[in-house]
Amino acid sequence: MTTANQTSPNGAIDVNDIPLAELDVSQPHLFKNDTWRPWFARLRAEAPVHYLADSENGPFWSVTSHDMTKAVDANHKVFSSEEGGIAIVDPQPLDGEQLMRDPSFISMDEPKHATQRKAVSPAVAPKNLAELEPLIRERAADILDNLPVGETFNWVDRVSVELTARMLATLFDFPYERRRDLIRWSDVATAVPKVTGEANDMGARRDALIECATTFYQLWQERAAQPPKFDFVSMLAHGEATKHLSEDPLLMLGNIILLIVGGNDTTRNSISGGVVALNQYPEEYQKLRDTPALIPNMVAETVRWQTPVIHMRRTALEDVELGGKTIRKGDKVVMWYLSGNRDEAVFPDADRLIIDRPNARQHVSFGFGVHRCMGNRLAEMQLRVLWEEIMKRFHTVEVVGEVERLSNNFIRGIASVPVRLHPL
């Protein structure tokens, strides 16, 4: 059984007082309070492949080292995304959490995964990204030029969310005036009690996702009746392997939600995390001012440091040896990307942001293997362009208050970063 002390939300627990066999790193309060580091450090040191027999999410294996995480992610023939879904939660039918595992190509095994993924991947191909860059720059500049210099405001809402919403609306060719609906639907997608540790309103969540499904069903029908275009909905509606998805509402919604969450959470929380990190390590901010050419590498390091997706889950299809432990067929295996990215064996001084870190791109924030994030280049481009525009305008984006983080063991989200701008 998990110990009562482990569920204390005050962050004052000494992780070394907990028996190793009972260590539960899935508790959402660890991420809300930003107290997770010693928990994962202990697992990496003592049991990088660790079995927890009992938790709110049932029994599961934690994989916390960089090399073991890559080993699981790369071995898709043994570790299935489809068998139990990609999140640590084990939803029961009709309990309101079922939509955490709506079918989508990220929760499919080969060859179905590759077939459906190929339908939308052209939207983020290099040629299209090159064409998108001027639009991203224009929108980033517009957002930054309309910020209140000298006043305190929430960077998350005014910059991180707004830029992400604008780009999502573009990628889906979604009504621009309703762009914040995309963020709202993304937020509710992972808002279930065993992920957040909070009493979420599951009725309101269900209503929001039905609204999302209804909206996109209408868009789907419109795009299907039009010549193909380079937006996600049109590509799915015309793709040979995906054009019938609208006949299965859950499958259609699952793929749409996947693309929304994927386009929202990585970029949005890395934008916020970058500001937090540069304020936490001001010498790195000065390094950036001195050498703006470091921005592309800083982007990779920011994505490593923030790690927007905390974990991914797989299910073993057969008995397998990993890290000296025997994982049985049917066991739940959780890859903690957040921990893999803090592995000192790969990233010296791993808890620090080091914008010229030579191997920053070895992070596992985008996953590894066949399920590696399809939109990783788009996310990096948005972050690069935004920081290029920030550095043209501001000497410092100063954090002037407490950072508010989300209670969530799947998405490492940031709700509020109060800042004040100091112009050049």
LUMFIKOL-757215 format. One record per residue (C-alpha): x, y, z; residue in three letters. Coordinates in pm, whole numbers, padded with zeros to 5 digits, always signed. Example, Ala and Ser with C-alpha at 12.3 -4.5 7.8 and 13.67 -1.06 7.14 Angstrom:
BEGIN
+01230-00450+00780ALA+01367-00106+00714SER
END
This chain:
BEGIN
+00000+00000+00000MET+00112+00358-00057THR+00191+00538+00265THR-00035+00815+00392ALA+00262+01052+00402ASN+00312+01020+00029GLN-00018+01190-00043THR+00063+01496+00169SER+00039+01800-00062PRO+00273+02024+00137ASN+00592+01897-00027GLY+00764+01856+00313ALA+00805+01477+00291ILE+01163+01345+00296ASP+01162+01093+00011VAL+01433+00892+00187ASN+01189+00813+00469ASP+00966+00619+00228ILE+01044+00251+00164PRO+01173+00215-00192LEU+00905-00041-00278ALA+00634+00213-00189GLU+00774+00515-00373LEU+00495+00664-00587ASP+00609+00928-00836VAL+00266+00951-01000SER+00118+01179-00734GLN-00003+01501-00904PRO+00093+01727-00612HIS+00461+01658-00682LEU+00425+01848-01010PHE+00196+02122-00881LYS+00442+02198-00597ASN+00746+02138-00819ASP+00887+01897-00557THR+00943+01596-00785TRP+01322+01616-00831ARG+01444+01413-00527PRO+01179+01148-00590TRP+01299+01073-00940PHE+01666+01117-00842ALA+01626+00839-00588ARG+01463+00608-00841LEU+01735+00675-01100ARG+02002+00601-00839ALA+01845+00297-00673GLU+01588+00148-00911ALA+01572+00297-01264PRO+01324+00019-01343VAL+01094+00021-01039HIS+00776-00168-00957TYR+00500-00015-00744LEU+00245-00276-00642ALA-00030-00035-00538ASP-00125+00322-00621SER-00423+00536-00721GLU-00345+00419-01073ASN-00297+00054-00986GLY+00033-00134-01010PRO+00291-00005-01257PHE+00656-00005-01351TRP+00842+00327-01352SER+01125+00368-01603VAL+01326+00673-01501THR+01673+00664-01660SER+01747+00809-02003HIS+01872+00483-02155ASP+01590+00266-02018MET+01330+00518-02138THR+01470+00503-02491LYS+01484+00124-02473ALA+01111+00103-02397VAL+01008+00370-02647ASP+01211+00209-02924ALA+01076-00142-02867ASN+00721-00091-02993HIS+00681-00459-03078LYS+00701-00555-02710VAL+00575-00238-02543PHE+00232-00154-02684SER+00062+00185-02702SER-00263+00028-02814GLU-00312-00237-02546GLU-00370+00002-02255GLY-00341+00352-02396GLY-00065+00610-02343ILE-00152+00751-01998ALA-00096+00605-01655ILE-00467+00618-01570VAL-00665+00299-01609ASP-01014+00426-01694PRO-01319+00213-01634GLN-01597+00206-01898PRO-01843+00494-01864LEU-01673+00643-01556ASP-01612+00971-01733GLY-01240+00903-01776GLU-01281+00694-02089GLN-01196+00990-02309LEU-00842+00984-02170MET-00791+00688-02402ARG-01000+00774-02704ASP-00852+00590-03001PRO-00602+00795-03200SER-00289+00717-03394PHE-00064+00784-03093ILE-00240+00499-02913SER-00214+00258-03205MET+00053+00003-03280ASP+00209-00061-03618GLU+00107-00075-03894PRO-00213+00120-03812LYS-00016+00394-03638HIS+00207+00475-03937ALA-00083+00463-04184THR-00290+00721-03998GLN+00007+00937-03899ARG+00108+00971-04265LYS-00228+01131-04342ALA-00148+01447-04147VAL+00232+01455-04137SER+00261+01658-04463PRO+00118+01957-04275ALA+00440+01977-04072VAL+00681+01878-04349ALA+00988+02106-04392PRO+00847+02280-04700LYS+00527+02378-04521ASN+00717+02487-04210LEU+00926+02720-04424ALA+00605+02871-04557GLU+00460+02901-04207LEU+00760+03080-04056GLU+00675+03432-04183PRO+00321+03397-04045LEU+00451+03279-03708ILE+00691+03573-03698ARG+00418+03819-03790GLU+00187+03688-03516ARG+00462+03672-03255ALA+00557+04031-03333ALA+00195+04144-03309ASP+00154+03979-02968ILE+00479+04121-02831LEU+00416+04472-02966ASP+00083+04488-02782ASN+00212+04385-02439LEU+00194+04640-02154PRO+00554+04748-02089VAL+00613+04846-01728GLY+00300+04671-01597GLU+00264+04329-01436THR+00072+04074-01642PHE+00042+03697-01683ASN+00288+03584-01951TRP+00106+03251-01988VAL-00221+03410-02094ASP-00091+03703-02298ARG+00191+03524-02483VAL+00213+03146-02436SER-00158+03073-02478VAL-00224+03343-02734GLU+00056+03246-02973LEU-00034+02878-02943THR-00403+02948-03005ALA-00324+03150-03317ARG-00105+02877-03460MET-00353+02599-03381LEU-00626+02797-03556ALA-00398+02820-03860THR-00305+02451-03860LEU-00670+02344-03838PHE-00801+02633-04051ASP-01028+02687-03751PHE-01242+03001-03707PRO-00987+03254-03583TYR-01227+03433-03347GLU-01289+03101-03168ARG-00920+03009-03134ARG-00930+02998-02752ARG-01182+02714-02772ASP-00895+02497-02894LEU-00697+02574-02578ILE-01001+02509-02359ARG-01062+02170-02519TRP-00695+02081-02483SER-00703+02169-02114ASP-01007+01954-02035VAL-00872+01654-02227ALA-00638+01554-01943THR-00851+01695-01660ALA-00951+01370-01488VAL-00912+01308-01113PRO-00641+01042-01128LYS-00430+01269-01349VAL-00487+01594-01159THR-00549+01468-00807GLY-00843+01706-00794GLU-01222+01670-00804ALA-01272+01773-01166ASN-01622+01841-01296ASP-01653+01540-01522MET-01995+01645-01651GLY-01859+01980-01769ALA-01559+01801-01918ARG-01781+01563-02111ARG-01993+01853-02239ASP-01682+02038-02357ALA-01550+01736-02545LEU-01890+01675-02705ILE-01885+02041-02814GLU-01539+01982-02961CYS-01654+01669-03143ALA-01964+01841-03282THR-01767+02143-03402THR-01505+01934-03577PHE-01763+01698-03726TYR-01920+01998-03899GLN-01579+02122-04016LEU-01496+01770-04136TRP-01809+01754-04352GLN-01733+02095-04500GLU-01369+02007-04581ARG-01464+01666-04722ALA-01690+01843-04974ALA-01412+02085-05077GLN-01087+02028-05267PRO-00803+01909-05037PRO-00606+02177-04850LYS-00303+02174-04621PHE-00482+02187-04288ASP-00520+01898-04046PHE-00897+01856-04089VAL-00881+01857-04467SER-00591+01611-04470MET-00776+01370-04244LEU-01102+01411-04438ALA-00929+01334-04770HIS-00666+01084-04654GLY-00720+00735-04788GLU-00662+00578-04447ALA-00854+00839-04248THR-01141+00970-04461LYS-01389+00736-04290HIS-01298+00849-03937LEU-01610+01066-03916SER-01816+00747-03920GLU-01662+00663-03581ASP-01712+00974-03362PRO-01479+00856-03082LEU-01199+00775-03326LEU-01239+01110-03499MET-01244+01297-03167LEU-00942+01103-03042GLY-00732+01207-03339ASN-00848+01568-03326ILE-00779+01593-02952ILE-00437+01436-03002LEU-00345+01701-03260LEU-00483+01983-03043ILE-00306+01868-02725VAL+00014+01797-02917GLY+00009+02142-03073GLY-00084+02317-02751ASN+00104+02171-02459ASP+00459+02141-02588THR+00482+02491-02732THR+00273+02669-02472ARG+00446+02528-02165ASN+00794+02556-02317SER+00729+02925-02385ILE+00632+02971-02020SER+00906+02742-01891GLY+01171+02929-02086GLY+01090+03255-01912VAL+01089+03083-01572VAL+01421+02910-01640ALA+01603+03221-01765LEU+01493+03408-01454ASN+01606+03120-01235GLN+01947+03121-01406TYR+02018+03487-01488PRO+02372+03408-01602GLU+02217+03207-01885GLU+01993+03502-01973TYR+02303+03719-01999GLN+02471+03453-02213LYS+02168+03475-02445LEU+02193+03853-02464ARG+02562+03828-02546ASP+02513+03555-02808THR+02164+03551-02964PRO+02287+03287-03208ALA+02242+03042-02920LEU+01862+03064-02953ILE+01818+02736-03152PRO+02020+02539-02896ASN+01847+02723-02611MET+01514+02607-02754VAL+01623+02243-02735ALA+01755+02295-02383GLU+01432+02464-02278THR+01226+02173-02406VAL+01454+01937-02212ARG+01439+02145-01895TRP+01062+02195-01906GLN+00963+01850-02043THR+00599+01940-02124PRO+00481+01576-02140VAL+00575+01417-01807ILE+00517+01054-01899HIS+00397+00805-02156MET+00263+00462-02076ARG+00308+00131-02256ARG+00177-00222-02187THR+00401-00528-02216ALA+00282-00775-02477LEU+00511-01050-02346GLU+00745-01121-02057ASP+01058-00911-02103VAL+01381-00835-01916GLU+01457-00466-01861LEU+01728-00326-01638GLY+01768-00657-01460GLY+01396-00680-01379LYS+01136-00912-01530THR+00832-00730-01663ILE+00538-00964-01714ARG+00296-00972-02003LYS+00013-00725-01935GLY+00215-00508-01696ASP+00182-00130-01718LYS+00515+00040-01795VAL+00545+00418-01748VAL+00829+00608-01914MET+00896+00919-01707TRP+01033+01157-01970TYR+01076+01424-01704LEU+01318+01199-01517SER+01503+01080-01827GLY+01573+01443-01911ASN+01732+01495-01567ARG+01960+01192-01589ASP+02303+01316-01477GLU+02470+01031-01663ALA+02364+01200-01988VAL+02313+01565-01888PHE+02573+01687-01635PRO+02426+01934-01386ASP+02092+01825-01530ALA+01867+02039-01309ASP+02021+02356-01449ARG+01926+02532-01769LEU+02247+02559-01974ILE+02158+02722-02305ILE+02477+02610-02482ASP+02458+02253-02349ARG+02631+02049-02623PRO+02390+01754-02616ASN+02064+01936-02542ALA+01901+01768-02842ARG+01941+01425-02684GLN+01637+01498-02466HIS+01339+01262-02476VAL+01068+01528-02446SER+00937+01441-02793PHE+00957+01068-02731GLY+01177+00824-02917PHE+01114+00572-03195GLY+00805+00542-03414VAL+00591+00754-03180HIS+00831+01050-03171ARG+00626+01370-03177CYS+00520+01449-03532MET+00517+01825-03471GLY+00854+01860-03298ASN+01005+02077-03574ARG+00701+02305-03571LEU+00724+02345-03192ALA+01095+02426-03215GLU+01036+02675-03493MET+00766+02859-03298GLN+00991+02880-02992LEU+01291+02995-03198ARG+01096+03266-03380VAL+00933+03390-03059LEU+01267+03422-02879TRP+01423+03596-03179GLU+01143+03854-03161GLU+01161+03882-02780ILE+01535+03956-02792MET+01477+04234-03049LYS+01245+04415-02808ARG+01321+04342-02444PHE+01629+04335-02227HIS+01448+04125-01966THR+01118+03947-01924VAL+01130+03960-01544GLU+00931+03717-01330VAL+00789+03927-01046VAL+00570+03683-00852GLY+00497+03321-00773GLU+00475+03078-01064VAL+00153+02874-01052GLU+00181+02519-01184ARG-00089+02269-01272LEU-00169+01964-01063SER-00122+01704-01336ASN+00097+01395-01370ASN+00071+01383-01751PHE+00123+01741-01870ILE+00379+01963-01694ARG+00169+02274-01725GLY+00214+02629-01603ILE-00098+02836-01531ALA+00052+03171-01436SER+00385+03352-01466VAL+00354+03715-01349PRO+00610+03923-01540VAL+00719+04277-01608ARG+00893+04378-01932LEU+01213+04582-01945HIS+01273+04719-02295PRO+01615+04746-02459LEU
END
